[in-house]
Amino acid sequence: MRILIIEDEAALRQQLVTQMKEESFAVDQCATGEEGLYLGNETAYDVVIVDVGLPGISGLEVIQSWREKGRVFPVMILTARGRWQEKVEGLETGADDYLVKPFQMEELVARVRALLRRASGQAKSIIEAGPLSLNTSSQEVLVDGSPIELTAYEYKVLEFLMLHANSVVSKTLLTEHIYAQDFDRDSNVIEVFVGRLRKKIDPKDVIKPIETLRGRGYRFSIKNG
């Protein structure tokens, strides 16, 4: 999952970046509304965190511009303690949630994951598909109740595919959502990750959870029941 963090306070921004990387997010960051507006217009993020009190273009103006242009990714605003007006304005402008400073990182992570689930139509943190289950909170993957070991990027690919189950996901789209902006991306590596995932989650080649669509990408198509 790829996240954009727009925060002008350098220390807090770095804390957010470090925390979200630890949560296996691909993280892009910036300190101004102008740069954040540009990045949000150019990139299909899974979720964005925006500080309301940005210099120049405010966080609210950034969100309003995105929504007017049809950008629908989930947005969480960060606002100063006691300024309830900013909460209301932010939600009316198009934000999906807010968090008041100072806050606990655990709450921020939980809220971000809730936004991701809501955007993909998932009500619970555990996504189940046949014998396969993925816990987006603990990042644990089980097959027939037994945990399997995945690398960070294998997990990112599987999580994205399961959150977009029954949809066609191109290699390009996967690459954009699992790698940070400044990472040297190679979409061919996606084929390696998918191959490893197939062997780990379906070693006997029975349930065939990840379908390859020649020239189009992949589709996670396991049906429950």
Residue pairs with C-beta under 8 A, 6 or more apart in sequence:
1 24
1 25
1 26
1 46
1 47
1 116
1 156
1 159
1 160
1 177
1 178
2 25
2 26
2 27
2 28
2 43
2 45
2 46
2 176
2 177
2 178
2 179
2 180
3 20
3 25
3 26
3 27
3 28
3 45
3 46
3 47
3 48
3 49
3 112
4 27
4 28
4 29
4 30
4 36
4 39
4 40
4 43
4 45
4 47
4 48
4 49
5 13
5 16
5 17
5 20
5 27
5 28
5 29
5 30
5 48
5 49
6 29
6 30
6 31
6 32
6 33
6 35
6 36
6 48
6 49
6 50
6 51
6 54
6 59
6 62
7 13
7 16
7 29
7 31
7 49
7 51
7 78
8 31
8 32
8 51
8 53
8 54
8 55
9 51
10 31
12 101
13 29
13 31
15 105
16 29
16 49
16 108
17 27
17 29
19 105
19 108
19 109
20 27
20 109
20 112
21 27
23 109
24 139
24 152
24 155
24 156
26 156
26 177
26 178
26 179
26 180
26 181
26 183
27 180
28 39
28 43
28 45
28 180
28 181
30 36
30 39
32 54
32 55
32 56
32 57
33 54
33 55
33 56
33 57
33 58
33 59
33 61
33 62
34 56
34 57
36 48
36 50
36 54
36 62
37 57
37 62
37 65
37 66
39 181
40 48
40 62
40 66
40 71
40 73
41 66
41 69
41 71
43 176
43 181
44 73
44 173
44 176
44 177
45 73
46 73
46 74
46 116
46 119
46 177
47 73
47 74
47 75
47 76
47 112
47 115
47 116
47 119
48 73
48 74
48 75
48 76
49 75
49 76
49 77
49 78
49 108
49 112
50 59
50 62
50 63
50 75
50 76
50 77
50 78
50 95
51 59
51 77
51 78
52 58
52 59
52 60
52 77
52 78
52 79
52 80
52 83
52 86
52 90
53 59
53 79
53 80
54 62
59 77
59 78
59 90
60 77
60 86
60 89
60 90
60 93
63 75
63 77
63 90
63 93
63 94
63 95
64 93
64 94
66 73
66 75
66 94
67 93
67 94
73 119
74 96
74 97
74 115
74 116
74 118
74 119
75 94
75 95
75 96
75 97
76 95
76 96
76 97
76 98
76 99
76 108
76 111
76 112
76 115
77 86
77 87
77 90
77 95
77 97
77 98
77 99
78 98
78 99
78 100
78 101
78 103
79 86
79 87
79 90
79 98
79 99
79 100
79 101
80 86
80 100
80 101
81 100
81 101
81 102
82 100
86 98
87 98
87 100
90 98
91 98
96 115
96 118
97 111
97 114
97 115
99 107
99 108
99 111
110 137
113 125
113 136
113 137
116 136
116 163
117 123
117 124
117 125
117 136
117 163
120 163
120 164
122 136
122 163
125 135
125 136
125 137
126 133
126 134
126 135
126 136
127 133
127 134
127 136
127 162
127 163
127 165
128 224
129 162
129 165
129 209
129 220
129 222
129 223
129 224
130 207
130 209
130 222
130 223
130 224
131 143
131 144
131 207
132 141
132 142
132 143
132 201
132 207
132 209
132 222
133 141
133 142
134 140
134 141
134 142
134 158
134 159
134 162
135 141
135 142
136 159
136 163
139 155
139 159
140 147
141 147
141 148
141 150
141 155
141 158
141 201
142 148
143 201
143 202
148 200
148 201
149 200
150 158
150 197
150 200
151 196
153 178
153 189
153 193
154 193
154 196
154 197
154 200
156 177
156 178
157 174
157 178
157 190
157 193
157 194
157 197
158 197
158 201
160 169
160 174
160 177
160 178
161 169
161 174
161 210
161 218
161 219
161 220
162 220
164 220
165 220
165 221
165 222
166 219
166 220
166 221
167 219
168 213
168 216
168 217
168 218
168 219
169 217
169 218
169 219
169 220
170 216
170 217
171 187
171 190
171 191
171 217
171 218
172 187
172 217
173 217
174 187
174 190
174 217
174 218
175 185
175 186
175 187
175 190
176 185
179 185
194 210
194 212
194 218
197 210
198 205
198 209
198 210
201 207
201 209
202 208
202 209
207 222
209 220
209 221
209 222
210 218
210 219
210 220
211 218
211 219
211 220
211 221
212 218
213 219
